[in-house]
Amino acid sequence: MQRPRIALLNASQEPSTVRNFRRELDADLVEFAVREELPETFAFDAAVVTGSRASVYWDEPWIDALVEWVDEATDRELPLLGVCFGHQVLAEALGGTVEDMGEYEIGYREVEGDGLLFDDTVMAFTTHSDVVTELPPGAERTAENDYGIHGFRAGNAFGVQFHPEYDMATARTVTRGKELPDERIERVLDGITEENYAAACEAKSLFENFTDYVRGVDRPESRVA
């Protein structure tokens, strides 16, 4: 397999989301705006679920449908990568628990990893007020910091709470859009520097590690509708 064919399940309404994932993933991406549509097939080499301003526990039909699709995809052993909201969707679909933290983690933060997608401590941009508080049965925690779980693996499914795909422009735009005190917004913006971004680029290796993993998965269904 040369370039994997990956379904990009876009739950975000940020214009930069697709651009960022297209830049970071060495794959042929088939895009789905999941608020409007989901794939009618599982004939892909993998799927990636993006971030979102939504919470996975909201009572909205498109979220329920996405969780059900992901649940079936894991039953079919489709490799999956969930980022932020996508990470929480994976947890929900597989029987974990997602809750409101009652606070906000935002900005470049250190995350300690111990797993297939990345190892050791990395810098990463974070922006979330929900967190996976209980892993799905049988899942392995692969990343964490003082705010809680930042990554897990369950079979062919991998989730990360932080945003390795963000560039500096996205980080600034998302930060300015948060309903947080002005002083905190300014502190976060002050931390979006070339130095911190360069350090956070180490976390981008997880995209290459994921596509390498996908290339090694033998799924005859990947090309069959």
N, C-alpha and C positions, 0 to 999 in steps of 0.2 A: 504494500500500500504506500503510495507516494504522499498525496495530500488527502487527509481524511475529509469526508463529507459530513459536516456537522450542522445540526439544527440549532440556530441561535434563537432561543426563546426570550424575546425582548419584553420584559415587564416594565421597563422604564419609559418615561415620557421626556427624558433628557435627549436633546438632539445629538449630543456627543457620544451616546452609548454605543451605537452601531459602529461609528468611526473608530472608537477605542478598541473594540473587540476585533474589528477587521485588521487593525494595525498589529495587534499582539498575537493573534492566532494564525499559524501557518496551516490554513485549512480552507476548503471551499465551504463558505457559510451560506446556509439557506435560512433567511430571516423570517420570523413569525412575530407579529405584534400580538402578544398573547391576550391582551385585553379585547381583541377582536377575533382572533383565530388561533387554532392549534394545529399541529401537523395531523393529517389524516392517516399517517403511516409511521412506522418505527424503522423504516428502511434508511437509516443513517448509520454512520460509524460512531457517532456520539451526539450528545446534546449539551448545550450550555444554557443555564438559566441566569439571567442578569439580575442586577439590583433593581430596586423600585422604591418609590415613596410610600407604597402600601405596606400594610402589616399582614402577615400570612393568616392571622386569626380574624381578620375582618370578614364580615358576612357579605361577600360579593361573589356572584356566580363565576366570574372569570378566574378568581383565585381558587375556588373549589375545583373547577375544571382543570386548571393547571396542576394542582396537587394530584388529582386523579390520573392525569396523563403521566406525570413523573412516577407515580406508584406503579403503573403498568409498565413503564419503561424499565424500571428496576427489576420487575418480574421477568422481563425479557433480556435482562443482563446487558442493557445498553449502557455504555460508559457515560457518566454524567458529571458535569462540573457545575456547581452552584456558587454564585458570588453574592454575598450580602443577603438580600432578600432571597436569592436563589438558594443559598446555603440553608436558610430557614425553611424554604419550600421542601428541600430534600429531607430535612429533619422531620417536618410535619408529615410528609408522605410515608416515611418509614417508621413512624410511631414514636418520635421524640416529642419534646415540649418546647414551644417558643413563647416567651413572655416579654412584656414591657419591663425594661430595666428600671424605669423611674428616673432616669438620667440620660445624658447624651455623651457618647464617646465620639469625638471628632478631631481630626488633625493627624499629622504624622506621628505614629506611635510604634514602639517596639512590640513585636509578636514573636513568641518562642515556638518554633516548629520542630516536629519530630515525626516525619512521615514521608510518603512517596513523592509528593509534589514539591516540598521544600524541607530543608533541614536547617537546624541552628536558628539563631535569632536574626530576624530581618526587620527593617523599617518598612512600614506600610501606611497608606492613607486609610483612615477609618471614618465612617460616618453612619451611626446607627443608634437607635434607642430601644430596639428589640434585641433579644439574645436567645440562643439555644440554651435552655437551663437544664435540660435532660436529654442525653443522647438517645438515638434510637436503639432498640435492643440489638446487641451484637456489634454496634459501631465502635470504632476506635478513635479516641481524641488525638488529633494530630497537631493542633496549635492552640495556644492560649496566651492571655496576658492578664493583668490585674482586673480587667473588666469581665473576664470569663472565657468561654469557649470561642476560639477563633478558627477552628477547623476540625473536620472529622472525615473518616472514611468508613463506608459500609459497602463491602463488595466492590463493584465497579463505580460506585458513586462517591464523589469527593466534594466537600463543601469548604469554603473559606468565607469568613465574616468580613474581612477587609476588602479593599478595592485595588488589586494589583494592576488593573487596566487603566487607572486614572493617569492623565497627564496633568501638568500644572494648571492649565486653563480650566479643565473640568473641576479640579479640586477647588479653585477659586469660585467658579460659578455656583457649585453646589453649596459651598460654605456661605456665600452671600444670600442664598435662598432659604437658609434655616431660620426658624423663629427662636432665636437665642438672644441673650443680652448683647448689646453692641460691643461691650468690652471683650466678651469671649470671642465674638466673631472676629474682631480685630486681632486678637492674640493668635487665632488659628491662621488668619491670612498672613500674619507676620512670619509664621512658621512654614509657609509654602515658599521655600527657597530652592535655588538650584542645588544647593548642597543636600538638603533633605530629599529632594526628588531623585538625585543621583543615587543616594543610599537606598531609596525605595525601589529603584529599578532592579535591584537584586531579587526582589520578590517576583518580578515578571518571569523569572525562570520557570515558575510553576506552569505557565502556558506551554512551554516547550516540553516540559516533563509530562504534562497531560497528553499532548498530541503524540509523544513517543509511546506513552502507555497505550493509547488508542490503537496505534499501528500494530501493537503486539497482541491485540484481542482478536480472536477468531470467532466472528459472528456471521454465519451464513445469511442471517436475516438482514444484515446491514444493507444489502443491495436488492432486497426483495420486498415489494409492497405488501 
